[in-house]
């Protein structure tokens, strides 16, 4: 960063692009961008991406920046499963557009690794859980896959999610290892672990935070560990693994379809 304004961080730039900075902070970032054309061009690209995302989800009520709340317009009532299906379909379109045309919208997964704001704890917790448990040989989980029904019921009760489902990822080559209870933001959280035929593992984290009110999708990277996470009302979800971003995207999409709204 420019030495004349060392207080502007990458997190500030992301927040600016997403329209999440207060007016005083925006002025500081705008002054920095005026002095740093390369960073200004980068932020402009992020803003173009945000505009593309918002246009794809224009049938839903929009919150701040790239945070997209799943609310069907009152003038067009529809059933919850239709709403969720349409939202998932739009997400698929978004990823496909990013894959086939750099001129239309910068692909979501090509944003630089995000320097997380202090309040964004979910991806860091997901990364830590993955690093701690994915390498375990004998005790990676508390409840193994042969008790899947019990696992879903137990964790559903602890998280107050009566219809919690264990995502089925067999179509993507990952079978369930099992799951465990773990803390997420100082509350009961759930972790599901999966493994492919080559022994590569990934984890799916579910946590609850009553302060959440919007749906947003984010990507974070730390060393070789990739995390795709999203907030859906009070619930937060994160998919983590040392796998390609393309596969991470596919897993996240499949989990999103299967988890309760």
Secondary structure, DSSP 8 states (H G I E B T S, - for coil): --GGGTT--HHHHHHHHTT-S-HHHHHHHHHHHHH-HHHHHHHHHHHHHHHHHHHHTTTEEE-STT-EEEEE-GGG---HHHHHHHHHHHHHHHHHHHHH-TTT---GGGS------TT--HHHHHHHHHHHHTT-SS-S-SEEGGGHHHHHHHHHHHTT-TT------GGGT-EEEEEEEEEETTEEEEEEEEE-TT--EEEEEEEE-TT--S-EEEEEEETTEEEEEEEETTEEEEEEESS-HHHHHHHHHHHHHHS--
